[in-house]
């Protein structure tokens, strides 16, 4: 009897084991079928992972970003190009002054007056032609209909063109100095010390012509108030707008010579139409100062602003 029961238990365990093994053998087939069905479904519907509208929008975004980058580089080159032009003039002038000093100290040099006269004369003519071309390109606007040369019109000049024009003026002065020295040496060869002396004189004139363009470039790089825009005048204009009680955080700077920028916070009285104040302020600022970009934030005036240091009006 006991032997029969043991045999029955052994047969049951074998049955369970064979059933379990059959499940493990069947399970990979089920999983494979599931993966296979999912893969086929993905192949049958490729459009579910590709949206033409999104791809088109992405390409447009890339193009817009590239265009913005090009314009940003152009604005930077405009200012840095002018600065490099001025620095190159200074370097050339420094080399000429060094050579002139060396000649005065040694005194051992010979100058061919005829060759020097022809070369310097040709350089003067070429510089005059280049100067006229650059002057017309930088000043190419009508002189009729009440044209006036105010600060605003001067502010629109391209700094790179101005720097190139100054560069040509510097070369012209240097060539003119050489021409004067060559003329003297051609008839009076014994006055050879005139050559380095003329170099000193005209080098000073060249450096003086570059100071204005250098000042404008540094003003832009340091985000100073641009030429033709008076800080006090802008403040008074904004305070004269009806409904404006106070203003603060007034900032005026320039991205380039032709692109002045303004940002300001305006505090208006209660029950004042903010949109009307914004429109009047923007129109007056644009009409008088020709700002390229303006950011005006409107806020309600509070008596607490009188004691708040951050809300105090701008000072000169």
ABEGO torsion letter per residue (X at the ends): XAAAAAAAAAAAAAAAAAAAAAAAAAAAAAAAAAAAAAAAAAAABAAAABBAAAAAAAAAAAAAAAAAAAAAAAAAAAAAAAAAAAAAAAAAAAAAAAAAAAAAAAGBBBBBAAAAAAAAAAAAAAAAAAAAAAAAAAABBBABGGBBBBAAAAAABBAAAAAAAAAAAAAAAAAAAAAAAAAAAAABAAAAAAAAAAAAAAAAAAAAAAAAAAAAAAAAAAGBBBBGBBAAAAAAAAAABBGBABBBGBBBBBABAABBBBBBBBBBBBGBBAAAAAAAAAAAAAAAAGBABBBBBBBBBBAAAAABAAABBBBX
